[in-house]
Amino acid sequence: MSTKKRAGVFAAALLLACGIFLSAFSLPSAAASRYDDNPVVEIVKNVSAAVVNIDVEAVSKRSAMPAPFDDDPFFRRFFGDRFNRFSRSVPMKGRGSGFIVSKDGQILTNNHVVDGADKITVTLSNGKTYSAEVMGKDPTFDLAVIKIKPEETLTVLELSDSDAVEVGEWVVAIGNPFGFEHTVTVGVISAKNRSVHAQDVNFDGFLQTDAAINPGNSGGPLIDMRGKVVGINTAIVPYAQGLGFAIPVNMAKQIMGDLVTYGKVKRGWLGVSVQSLTKEFAEAYDIDAESGVVIGDVFSGSAAERAGLRRGDVVVSIGNETVKDVQTFVNKVRAQSPGAALRLKVIREGKPVTVTVKLDEMPGTEGRAARSGPSSGESALEDVGIAVSGLTPEMARRYRLDRSSGIVVAEVEENSPAQLAGIREGDLILEVNGRKVNDISELNSALQRRRSSVVLLIERDSKTFFVSLKPGS
């Protein structure tokens, strides 16, 4: 074969090989979608319009006394609040996320995003802004419902079933971390039923995710691959990576109605203290059950006492649900409304017994409208910015208090005399104006004589100290 022919054959072979190579890496046809293998793109397109930015503003009074003495507890112990007269108003701003849950403008977010805010502004994905009002909030579950009055048709996110979520399932978080609007992060459900008790976060039942969650994501949705909300992004571990936590959306479903209707959550109360069933207890008392809770005490006048529950009873199921441990039991009870009837399967003296209990309302959740007027002790303490409650087992666990009775500070009003004096949620009130108080009635009695100031003996972390408060100071 001549050199010229060999060159021609080689060139033809090279062109054929190049054609095969290029065809293997050719661009997709116009009919194929570049997103076929990535459902996140379509999810974000469909739901982003329902995710909102929430900007909050509040005015905080700060002492004009120079640091480091302005917040020094030792200094305050000796000089009290006499320097607070030289105070200044400092504007405070914050930012969070939320998502639209109704066509009429209801938005679900975290309580800590809007708590104490004087002004709330919601920005939609199209850039339009609206003033919002708080319809209701609940610090226990860290949820709040706010509302805008839209001039347009709103996109609403559908709520999924968070109980059905599986560990390892892909999820998408959308929010405004550090003010970067509508940021999308992707991860999986790392774990379920996580308990977090640190600083201001006290919650059992979190969904854990490795989808990046940062400050500003709070209140935003955690979305499954069907484009439905499974959780509300809430907390992070600041010194770790890939540890974010979301409130299961089923919890929000249970309480949103109360937040909108009453402005707070009405919780059922059984009136018992419980502990997990151990193998030793089961053997000693001849209990044929692998899990359950043992009733340690039945409170006088409670729903449990009226239903005939006794100390030593072992509750093994509520309705058709097996009681695995104390947390399962507590979550099931507190998820019910006052007046709800619970059917408990109980083992008593080795024999099964069925008890039906009609729940009361948890003490301390009756609300201002149900209180008895300006002469009541609770109203007197409201004058200085404190809401109180009789100590319940749930509160004892939440605030890690080693006692079964007493009066606990349930809420401290922003910028109130109580907050400026350093009183915190979870503090125990032992004395009022020199009189020991163990319950609300004793508190009322101690405050019958109106005085220009109120002196409280507070216990915190096993230490006691006096605080003098003057209404309106």
C-alpha positions as CSV (number, residue, x, y, z in Angstrom):
1,M,0.0,0.0,0.0
2,S,1.3,3.4,-0.9
3,T,2.2,6.0,1.7
4,K,-0.7,8.2,0.4
5,K,-3.3,5.4,0.8
6,R,-2.0,4.5,4.3
7,A,-2.4,8.1,5.3
8,G,-6.0,8.2,4.1
9,V,-6.9,5.0,6.0
10,F,-5.4,6.4,9.2
11,A,-7.2,9.7,8.8
12,A,-10.6,7.9,8.3
13,A,-10.0,5.7,11.4
14,L,-9.1,8.7,13.5
15,L,-12.2,10.6,12.4
16,L,-14.4,7.5,13.3
17,A,-12.8,7.2,16.7
18,C,-13.3,10.9,17.4
19,G,-17.0,10.6,16.4
20,I,-17.5,7.7,18.8
21,F,-15.7,9.6,21.6
22,L,-17.8,12.7,21.1
23,S,-21.0,10.8,20.9
24,A,-20.3,9.3,24.3
25,F,-20.1,12.8,25.9
26,S,-22.6,14.6,23.8
27,L,-24.9,17.2,25.4
28,P,-28.4,16.0,26.5
29,S,-31.2,16.6,24.0
30,A,-33.5,19.5,24.5
31,A,-36.2,17.0,25.7
32,A,-34.1,15.9,28.6
33,S,-34.0,17.9,31.9
34,R,-30.7,18.9,33.4
35,Y,-32.5,18.4,36.8
36,D,-33.7,14.9,36.4
37,D,-31.2,13.5,38.9
38,N,-31.5,16.4,41.3
39,P,-35.0,16.9,42.9
40,V,-33.7,19.6,45.2
41,V,-33.9,22.2,42.4
42,E,-37.6,21.6,41.7
43,I,-38.3,21.6,45.5
44,V,-36.6,24.9,46.0
45,K,-38.5,26.4,43.0
46,N,-41.8,25.3,44.3
47,V,-41.4,26.2,48.0
48,S,-39.1,29.3,48.1
49,A,-42.0,31.7,47.8
50,A,-43.5,30.5,51.1
51,V,-40.3,31.1,53.1
52,V,-40.0,34.6,54.5
53,N,-37.4,36.8,56.2
54,I,-38.4,38.1,59.7
55,D,-36.7,41.3,61.0
56,V,-37.4,42.3,64.5
57,E,-36.7,45.5,66.5
58,A,-36.9,46.1,70.2
59,V,-35.8,48.9,72.6
60,S,-33.8,47.8,75.6
61,K,-32.9,49.9,78.6
62,R,-29.3,49.7,79.5
63,S,-27.5,51.3,82.4
64,A,-25.3,54.3,81.6
65,M,-22.9,53.1,84.2
66,P,-19.6,52.2,82.5
67,A,-18.4,48.6,82.2
68,P,-17.4,46.4,83.9
69,F,-19.8,47.4,86.7
70,D,-23.1,47.7,84.8
71,D,-23.9,44.0,84.9
72,D,-21.7,42.9,87.8
73,P,-23.8,40.9,90.3
74,F,-21.4,41.7,93.2
75,F,-21.7,45.4,92.5
76,R,-25.5,45.2,92.2
77,R,-25.7,43.2,95.5
78,F,-24.3,46.2,97.4
79,F,-25.6,49.1,95.4
80,G,-28.8,47.7,94.1
81,D,-30.5,49.5,91.2
82,R,-29.9,53.1,92.3
83,F,-27.8,53.7,89.3
84,N,-30.5,52.5,86.9
85,R,-31.9,56.0,86.9
86,F,-29.0,56.9,84.6
87,S,-30.1,54.5,81.8
88,R,-30.4,54.8,78.1
89,S,-32.6,53.2,75.5
90,V,-30.7,51.0,73.1
91,P,-32.3,49.8,69.9
92,M,-31.8,46.0,69.3
93,K,-32.3,44.3,66.0
94,G,-32.5,40.6,65.1
95,R,-33.3,38.4,62.1
96,G,-34.8,35.0,61.6
97,S,-36.9,33.0,59.2
98,G,-40.4,31.6,58.9
99,F,-42.8,30.1,56.5
100,I,-46.4,30.7,55.4
101,V,-49.0,28.2,56.6
102,S,-52.3,29.8,55.5
103,K,-53.6,31.9,52.6
104,D,-54.7,34.6,55.0
105,G,-51.1,35.3,56.1
106,Q,-50.3,33.1,59.1
107,I,-46.6,32.4,59.4
108,L,-45.0,29.8,61.6
109,T,-41.6,30.6,63.3
110,N,-39.7,30.2,66.5
111,N,-40.7,32.0,69.7
112,H,-37.2,33.2,70.3
113,V,-37.2,34.9,66.9
114,V,-40.1,37.3,67.9
115,D,-40.1,37.2,71.7
116,G,-39.8,40.7,73.1
117,A,-40.0,42.4,69.7
118,D,-41.6,45.8,69.5
119,K,-41.7,45.7,65.7
120,I,-41.8,42.7,63.3
121,T,-41.3,43.1,59.6
122,V,-41.8,40.2,57.2
123,T,-40.2,40.2,53.7
124,L,-41.5,37.9,51.1
125,S,-39.4,36.3,48.4
126,N,-40.6,38.9,45.9
127,G,-39.2,41.7,48.1
128,K,-42.5,43.0,49.4
129,T,-42.5,43.8,53.1
130,Y,-45.4,43.7,55.6
131,S,-45.8,44.5,59.3
132,A,-46.7,41.5,61.3
133,E,-48.4,40.9,64.6
134,V,-48.0,38.0,67.0
135,M,-51.1,35.8,67.2
136,G,-49.6,33.5,69.8
137,K,-46.3,32.1,71.1
138,D,-45.2,29.2,73.3
139,P,-41.7,29.3,74.9
140,T,-41.9,25.6,76.0
141,F,-41.9,24.4,72.4
142,D,-40.2,27.6,71.1
143,L,-43.0,28.1,68.5
144,A,-44.9,31.2,67.5
145,V,-47.5,32.2,64.9
146,I,-47.4,35.7,63.4
147,K,-49.7,37.2,60.9
148,I,-49.5,39.6,58.0
149,K,-52.2,41.2,55.9
150,P,-51.2,40.3,52.3
151,E,-52.2,42.1,49.2
152,E,-51.5,39.1,47.0
153,T,-52.1,35.4,46.8
154,L,-49.6,33.6,49.0
155,T,-47.8,30.3,48.5
156,V,-48.4,28.0,51.4
157,L,-46.2,25.2,52.5
158,E,-47.8,21.8,53.2
159,L,-47.1,20.1,56.5
160,S,-45.9,16.5,56.4
161,D,-45.9,13.7,59.0
162,S,-42.7,14.0,61.0
163,D,-43.4,10.8,62.9
164,A,-43.0,8.9,59.6
165,V,-39.6,10.5,58.8
166,E,-36.7,8.0,58.7
167,V,-33.1,8.5,59.8
168,G,-31.0,8.9,56.6
169,E,-33.8,10.6,54.7
170,W,-32.8,13.6,52.6
171,V,-34.0,17.0,53.7
172,V,-33.6,20.6,52.6
173,A,-33.3,23.7,54.9
174,I,-34.2,27.1,53.6
175,G,-33.6,30.3,55.6
176,N,-31.6,33.5,56.1
177,P,-28.4,32.5,57.9
178,F,-26.4,35.6,58.9
179,G,-28.8,37.6,56.7
180,F,-28.0,35.8,53.5
181,E,-31.6,35.6,52.2
182,H,-33.1,32.4,51.0
183,T,-30.0,30.2,51.4
184,V,-30.5,26.5,50.6
185,T,-28.7,23.7,52.4
186,V,-29.1,20.0,52.0
187,G,-28.5,17.0,54.3
188,V,-30.1,14.1,55.9
189,I,-32.0,13.3,59.1
190,S,-29.2,12.3,61.4
191,A,-31.3,11.1,64.3
192,K,-34.7,11.5,65.9
193,N,-36.0,12.2,69.4
194,R,-32.9,14.1,70.4
195,S,-32.9,15.9,73.8
196,V,-31.1,19.3,74.1
197,H,-30.8,21.0,77.4
198,A,-28.4,23.9,77.2
199,Q,-28.7,27.6,78.0
200,D,-32.2,28.7,76.9
201,V,-32.9,25.5,74.9
202,N,-34.8,22.8,76.8
203,F,-36.5,20.4,74.5
204,D,-37.0,16.7,74.0
205,G,-37.9,15.2,70.6
206,F,-35.8,17.2,68.2
207,L,-35.0,16.0,64.7
208,Q,-31.3,16.1,64.2
209,T,-29.9,17.0,60.7
210,D,-26.6,17.7,59.1
211,A,-28.1,20.2,56.7
212,A,-26.2,23.4,57.6
213,I,-28.2,25.5,60.0
214,N,-26.8,28.8,61.2
215,P,-28.0,31.9,63.2
216,G,-30.8,33.4,61.1
217,N,-32.1,29.9,60.0
218,S,-34.3,29.8,63.1
219,G,-37.9,29.4,62.3
220,G,-37.3,28.3,58.7
221,P,-38.6,25.0,57.3
222,L,-36.9,21.7,57.1
223,I,-38.4,20.1,53.9
224,D,-38.5,16.5,52.7
225,M,-38.1,15.3,49.1
226,R,-41.8,15.7,48.5
227,G,-41.6,19.4,49.2
228,K,-43.4,19.2,52.5
229,V,-42.3,20.5,55.9
230,V,-41.1,17.9,58.4
231,G,-39.5,20.3,60.9
232,I,-38.9,23.9,62.1
233,N,-35.2,24.7,62.3
234,T,-34.4,25.8,65.8
235,A,-31.1,25.1,67.4
236,I,-27.4,24.5,66.6
237,V,-24.4,23.3,68.6
238,P,-22.1,26.3,68.0
239,Y,-18.8,24.5,68.5
240,A,-19.7,21.6,66.2
241,Q,-20.3,21.0,62.5
242,G,-23.3,19.1,61.1
243,L,-25.3,19.2,64.3
244,G,-28.6,21.1,63.7
245,F,-31.9,20.5,65.4
246,A,-35.5,21.0,64.2
247,I,-38.8,20.8,66.0
248,P,-41.0,18.0,64.5
249,V,-43.8,19.6,62.6
250,N,-46.3,17.3,64.2
251,M,-45.7,19.2,67.4
252,A,-46.5,22.4,65.6
253,K,-49.7,20.9,64.2
254,Q,-50.9,20.1,67.8
255,I,-50.4,23.6,69.2
256,M,-51.0,26.0,66.3
257,G,-54.7,26.0,66.9
258,D,-54.2,27.0,70.5
259,L,-51.7,29.7,69.6
260,V,-54.1,31.3,67.1
261,T,-57.2,30.9,69.2
262,Y,-55.9,31.6,72.7
263,G,-52.5,33.2,72.1
264,K,-50.9,30.4,74.1
265,V,-51.0,26.6,74.5
266,K,-53.5,25.0,76.8
267,R,-51.9,21.8,78.1
268,G,-53.4,18.8,79.8
269,W,-52.2,18.0,83.3
270,L,-52.5,14.6,85.0
271,G,-51.0,15.4,88.4
272,V,-48.5,12.7,89.0
273,S,-44.7,12.3,89.3
274,V,-43.3,9.3,87.5
275,Q,-40.0,7.4,87.0
276,S,-39.0,4.8,84.4
277,L,-39.8,1.1,85.2
278,T,-36.5,-0.7,86.0
279,K,-35.8,-4.5,85.9
280,E,-35.2,-4.4,89.7
281,F,-38.6,-2.8,90.3
282,A,-40.4,-5.2,88.0
283,E,-38.8,-8.2,89.7
284,A,-39.5,-6.9,93.2
285,Y,-43.1,-6.1,92.5
286,D,-43.8,-9.0,90.1
287,I,-44.5,-6.8,87.2
288,D,-44.7,-8.6,83.9
289,A,-43.8,-5.7,81.6
290,E,-40.7,-4.7,79.8
291,S,-41.3,-1.0,79.8
292,G,-43.5,1.6,81.5
293,V,-43.5,4.3,84.2
294,V,-44.0,4.0,87.9
295,I,-46.2,6.5,89.6
296,G,-44.2,7.9,92.5
297,D,-46.7,10.5,93.8
298,V,-50.3,11.5,93.1
299,F,-51.0,15.2,93.7
300,S,-53.9,16.2,95.9
301,G,-57.0,17.3,94.0
302,S,-55.5,16.3,90.6
303,A,-57.1,14.5,87.7
304,A,-55.1,11.4,88.6
305,E,-56.4,11.4,92.2
306,R,-60.0,11.7,91.0
307,A,-59.5,8.8,88.5
308,G,-58.2,6.6,91.3
309,L,-54.5,6.3,90.3
310,R,-52.2,5.3,93.2
311,R,-48.6,5.4,94.2
312,G,-46.8,2.3,92.8
313,D,-49.1,1.9,89.8
314,V,-47.2,1.1,86.7
315,V,-48.5,2.7,83.5
316,V,-47.7,0.5,80.5
317,S,-49.8,2.1,77.8
318,I,-51.8,5.2,76.9
319,G,-54.6,4.4,74.5
320,N,-53.0,2.0,72.0
321,E,-49.5,3.4,72.5
322,T,-46.9,1.6,74.6
323,V,-45.2,3.7,77.2
324,K,-41.5,3.2,76.6
325,D,-40.1,5.6,79.2
326,V,-40.8,8.8,81.1
327,Q,-40.3,11.0,78.1
328,T,-42.8,9.1,76.0
329,F,-45.3,9.4,78.9
330,V,-44.7,13.1,79.4
331,N,-44.9,13.9,75.7
332,K,-48.1,12.0,75.3
333,V,-49.8,13.7,78.3
334,R,-48.6,17.3,77.5
335,A,-49.8,16.9,73.9
336,Q,-53.4,16.6,75.1
337,S,-55.8,19.4,75.7
338,P,-57.5,20.1,79.1
339,G,-60.6,18.0,79.3
340,A,-59.2,15.2,77.1
341,A,-59.9,11.6,78.2
342,L,-56.9,9.3,78.4
343,R,-57.3,5.6,78.7
344,L,-54.4,4.2,80.8
345,K,-53.5,0.5,81.1
346,V,-52.0,0.1,84.6
347,I,-50.5,-2.8,86.4
348,R,-51.5,-2.7,90.1
349,E,-50.4,-5.3,92.5
350,G,-49.5,-7.6,89.6
351,K,-52.9,-7.3,87.9
352,P,-53.9,-5.2,84.8
353,V,-56.3,-2.4,85.4
354,T,-57.7,0.1,82.9
355,V,-58.2,3.7,84.2
356,T,-59.8,6.6,82.2
357,V,-58.6,10.0,83.2
358,K,-60.1,13.4,82.3
359,L,-57.1,15.8,82.2
360,D,-57.1,19.2,84.0
361,E,-55.3,22.3,82.6
362,M,-51.7,22.6,83.7
363,P,-51.4,25.0,86.6
364,G,-50.0,28.4,85.6
365,T,-51.4,28.3,82.0
366,E,-54.8,29.9,82.7
367,G,-53.8,33.2,81.2
368,R,-54.3,36.8,82.3
369,A,-58.0,36.8,81.4
370,A,-58.8,34.2,84.0
371,R,-56.9,35.8,86.8
372,S,-58.7,37.4,89.7
373,G,-57.9,41.1,89.3
374,P,-55.4,43.6,90.7
375,S,-55.5,42.3,94.3
376,S,-54.2,38.8,93.4
377,G,-50.7,37.9,94.1
378,E,-50.0,36.9,90.5
379,S,-51.1,40.3,89.3
380,A,-49.0,42.0,91.9
381,L,-45.9,40.3,90.6
382,E,-47.0,41.0,87.0
383,D,-46.5,44.7,88.0
384,V,-42.8,44.0,88.3
385,G,-42.7,41.7,85.2
386,I,-43.0,38.2,86.7
387,A,-45.4,35.4,85.8
388,V,-45.4,32.6,88.3
389,S,-46.6,29.0,88.5
390,G,-46.9,26.3,91.0
391,L,-44.1,23.9,90.5
392,T,-45.1,20.8,88.4
393,P,-43.0,17.7,87.7
394,E,-42.5,18.9,84.1
395,M,-41.1,22.2,85.3
396,A,-38.9,20.5,87.9
397,R,-37.4,18.4,85.1
398,R,-37.1,21.3,82.8
399,Y,-35.3,23.6,85.3
400,R,-33.6,20.7,87.0
401,L,-35.1,21.5,90.4
402,D,-34.7,18.9,93.2
403,R,-38.1,19.4,94.8
404,S,-41.7,18.6,94.2
405,S,-43.5,21.8,95.3
406,G,-43.0,25.5,95.4
407,I,-43.4,28.6,93.2
408,V,-41.3,29.0,90.1
409,V,-40.8,32.0,87.9
410,A,-42.4,30.9,84.6
411,E,-41.8,34.1,82.6
412,V,-39.9,37.4,83.0
413,E,-41.1,40.3,80.9
414,E,-38.6,42.0,78.7
415,N,-37.2,45.3,80.1
416,S,-39.2,44.8,83.3
417,P,-37.9,45.7,86.9
418,A,-37.6,41.9,87.4
419,Q,-35.4,41.4,84.4
420,L,-33.2,44.4,85.2
421,A,-32.8,43.0,88.7
422,G,-31.5,39.8,87.2
423,I,-34.4,37.4,87.9
424,R,-34.6,34.6,85.4
425,E,-37.1,32.0,84.3
426,G,-36.8,28.9,86.5
427,D,-35.9,30.8,89.7
428,L,-37.7,29.6,92.8
429,I,-39.5,32.1,95.0
430,L,-39.0,31.1,98.7
431,E,-40.2,34.2,100.5
432,V,-42.2,37.3,99.7
433,N,-41.9,40.4,101.9
434,G,-40.4,38.2,104.7
435,R,-43.1,35.5,104.6
436,K,-42.4,32.0,103.4
437,V,-44.5,30.9,100.4
438,N,-45.1,27.4,99.1
439,D,-48.0,27.8,96.8
440,I,-50.0,30.4,94.9
441,S,-52.5,31.0,97.7
442,E,-49.7,31.7,100.2
443,L,-48.2,34.1,97.6
444,N,-51.5,35.9,97.3
445,S,-51.8,36.2,101.0
446,A,-48.2,37.6,101.4
447,L,-49.1,40.3,98.8
448,Q,-52.5,41.3,100.2
449,R,-50.9,44.4,101.8
450,R,-49.9,46.6,99.0
451,R,-46.4,48.2,99.4
452,S,-44.2,50.4,97.4
453,S,-41.8,47.6,96.7
454,V,-41.7,43.8,96.8
455,V,-38.8,41.9,98.4
456,L,-38.3,38.3,97.1
457,L,-36.0,35.6,98.4
458,I,-34.9,33.7,95.4
459,E,-33.2,30.3,95.1
460,R,-31.1,29.5,92.1
461,D,-28.5,26.7,91.7
462,S,-28.9,25.8,95.4
463,K,-28.0,29.4,96.4
464,T,-30.4,32.0,97.8
465,F,-30.4,35.8,97.6
466,F,-32.8,38.7,98.1
467,V,-34.1,41.0,95.4
468,S,-35.9,44.2,95.9
469,L,-38.4,45.3,93.2
470,K,-40.4,48.4,92.7
471,P,-43.2,48.4,90.1
472,G,-42.5,50.7,87.2
473,S,-38.9,51.3,88.3
